[in-house]
Amino acid sequence: MKIIMVGAPGAGKGTQAKRIAEKYGIPHVSTGDIFRKNLKEGTELGLKAKVYMDQGALVPDEITIGMLMDRIHQADCRDGYVLDGFPRNIPQAEALTKALAAGNESIDAVIDVNVPDENIMDRMSGRRTCRKCGEGFHTRFNPPAVQGICNVCGGELYMRDDDLPETVKKRLVVYHDQTQPLIDYYSKQQILKSVDGTQQMDKVFADIVDVLENLG
């Protein structure tokens, strides 16, 4: 089962992608995780990606596509995967479609987690990330047991630069300009499925599972 998750930054698609991966036993492939891994290891690609991520801009396609295609051709992706954060624009989508077609493969479903901009602003202002292990929390929706401290490793929680209000606004502008057209692109392929992302997380997940269980 090959799945793509789409939606605005902060829509919750990453959380849902992890739950899908766990339920169906397939890898959760997040470009954000790939970028952070490269950054942590001090690779050239990681440092280049950070410049764009800190500004709330999209990482250039040539950086993203190379890392992503290498990842989905690894052995653990043989039975499928959940793509989170890729593709982000039409050229990336076309490149992915072409690469998959070359191997007689295709995407089974594109899940759009639909959340209005005003909800996104409210959500992202409360996001906190552990400096040590990268685990994510939310001051209202998923608070840590001890304020400012990671439940997993005890590290310090902080607000990432790309969660700051001014950066979020920029990211939403970029999303609507470059990523929103993906909705039309995959609609034409008749594989787009939209769910209401403003609901409780468990309800959103239940709706997604219902979609996946009833793919034609």
C-alpha positions in Angstrom: 0.0 0.0 0.0 1.6 3.2 -1.2 0.1 6.3 0.4 0.8 10.1 0.2 -0.3 12.4 2.9 -1.1 16.0 2.0 -2.4 19.0 3.9 -1.2 22.4 5.2 1.7 22.6 7.7 0.3 21.8 11.1 -2.7 19.9 9.8 -1.7 16.8 11.6 -0.8 14.7 8.6 2.5 13.6 10.2 0.8 12.2 13.3 -1.8 10.4 11.1 1.0 9.1 8.8 2.7 7.5 11.8 -0.5 5.8 12.9 -1.2 4.5 9.4 2.4 3.1 9.2 1.9 1.3 12.6 -1.4 -0.2 11.7 -0.4 -1.5 8.3 3.2 -2.4 9.1 4.8 -0.1 6.4 7.4 2.7 6.8 6.5 6.3 7.6 8.7 8.2 5.2 9.0 11.9 6.3 11.1 14.3 4.3 11.3 16.4 7.5 12.9 13.4 9.3 15.3 12.8 6.4 16.3 16.5 6.5 16.8 16.5 10.3 18.9 13.3 10.1 21.1 14.8 7.5 21.3 18.0 9.6 22.2 16.1 12.8 24.9 14.2 10.9 26.2 17.5 9.5 25.9 16.5 5.8 26.0 19.1 3.1 22.4 18.4 2.0 21.2 18.8 5.6 22.8 22.2 6.0 21.4 23.4 2.7 17.9 22.2 3.7 18.1 24.0 7.1 18.5 27.4 5.4 15.2 27.0 3.6 13.4 25.3 6.5 14.3 28.1 9.0 12.9 30.6 6.6 9.6 28.7 6.2 10.4 28.1 2.5 10.3 24.9 0.6 13.6 22.9 0.2 14.6 22.9 -3.6 13.5 19.9 -5.5 17.0 18.6 -6.4 17.8 18.3 -2.7 14.5 16.6 -1.8 14.0 14.2 -4.7 17.4 12.6 -4.5 17.0 11.7 -0.8 13.4 10.6 -1.1 13.8 8.3 -4.1 16.8 6.6 -2.4 14.7 6.1 0.7 11.6 4.5 -0.9 13.9 2.0 -2.8 15.2 0.6 0.4 14.1 -3.0 1.3 11.7 -2.0 4.1 9.5 -0.1 1.5 9.0 -3.2 -0.6 5.4 -3.7 0.6 4.5 0.0 0.6 5.0 3.2 2.6 3.4 6.4 3.8 4.9 9.6 2.3 4.7 12.6 4.5 6.0 15.9 3.2 6.5 14.8 -0.4 5.5 15.8 -3.0 5.0 19.4 -2.2 4.5 20.8 -5.7 3.5 19.7 -9.2 7.1 19.1 -10.5 7.8 16.8 -7.6 4.5 15.0 -8.1 5.2 14.5 -11.8 8.8 13.3 -11.0 7.4 10.8 -8.5 4.7 9.6 -10.9 7.4 9.1 -13.6 9.8 7.3 -11.3 7.2 4.9 -10.0 5.8 4.2 -13.5 9.3 3.2 -14.6 9.1 0.3 -12.1 5.4 -0.5 -12.9 4.4 1.1 -9.7 1.8 3.7 -8.7 0.4 5.5 -5.6 -2.8 3.8 -4.2 -4.2 6.8 -2.3 -3.6 10.4 -1.5 -5.1 11.5 1.8 -5.8 15.2 2.2 -6.1 16.2 5.9 -8.1 19.4 5.4 -7.8 22.1 8.1 -8.5 25.9 7.7 -5.7 28.4 8.0 -7.1 29.9 11.3 -7.0 26.5 12.9 -3.4 26.0 11.7 -2.2 29.2 13.3 -3.7 28.2 16.6 -2.3 24.7 16.5 1.3 25.6 15.5 1.7 28.3 18.2 1.5 25.6 20.8 3.9 23.1 19.2 7.1 22.2 21.1 10.0 20.0 20.1 12.6 18.2 22.2 16.1 19.5 21.6 17.6 16.1 22.4 15.5 13.4 20.6 13.1 15.5 18.4 9.9 14.2 19.9 7.0 16.6 19.3 4.4 17.9 21.8 1.6 20.5 22.0 0.9 22.7 25.0 -2.9 22.1 24.6 -3.5 19.0 22.5 -0.5 16.8 23.6 1.2 18.4 26.6 4.3 16.8 28.3 3.9 15.4 31.8 6.2 18.1 33.1 6.1 21.5 31.4 9.1 22.1 29.2 10.5 18.6 29.6 10.3 15.7 27.1 8.5 12.6 28.3 10.7 10.4 26.2 14.3 11.5 27.1 14.0 14.3 29.6 15.4 16.9 27.1 14.4 20.5 26.9 11.4 21.4 24.8 11.5 24.5 22.6 9.6 26.2 19.8 11.2 25.6 16.4 11.8 28.6 14.2 9.4 27.3 11.6 6.6 27.2 14.2 6.9 30.9 15.0 3.7 32.9 14.0 5.5 35.0 11.3 7.1 31.9 9.8 3.8 29.9 9.9 2.1 32.7 7.9 4.9 32.5 5.3 4.6 28.7 5.2 0.8 28.9 4.6 1.3 31.3 1.7 3.9 28.9 0.2 1.5 26.0 0.7 -1.4 27.6 -1.0 0.7 28.8 -3.9 2.8 25.6 -4.6 1.2 22.7 -2.7 -2.5 23.3 -3.0 -2.4 22.5 -6.8 -1.6 18.9 -5.8 -5.2 18.5 -4.8 -6.3 19.1 -8.4 -3.5 17.0 -9.7 -4.4 13.9 -7.7 -8.1 14.5 -8.1 -7.7 14.1 -11.8 -6.0 10.8 -11.2 -9.0 9.8 -9.1 -6.9 8.8 -6.1 -7.4 11.8 -3.8 -9.4 11.2 -0.6 -10.2 14.2 1.7 -10.9 13.9 5.5 -11.9 16.6 8.0 -8.7 17.4 10.0 -10.5 19.6 12.5 -11.9 16.6 14.3 -10.3 14.8 17.3 -7.2 12.9 16.2 -8.8 9.5 16.8 -11.8 10.4 14.6 -9.5 11.7 11.8 -7.6 8.4 12.0 -10.9 6.4 11.9 -12.0 8.3 8.8 -8.6 7.6 7.1 -8.8 3.9 7.9 -12.3 3.8 6.5 -11.0 5.3 3.3 -8.1 2.9 3.0 -10.2 -0.2 3.8 -12.6 0.8 1.0 -10.2 1.5 -1.9 -11.6 0.3 -5.1 
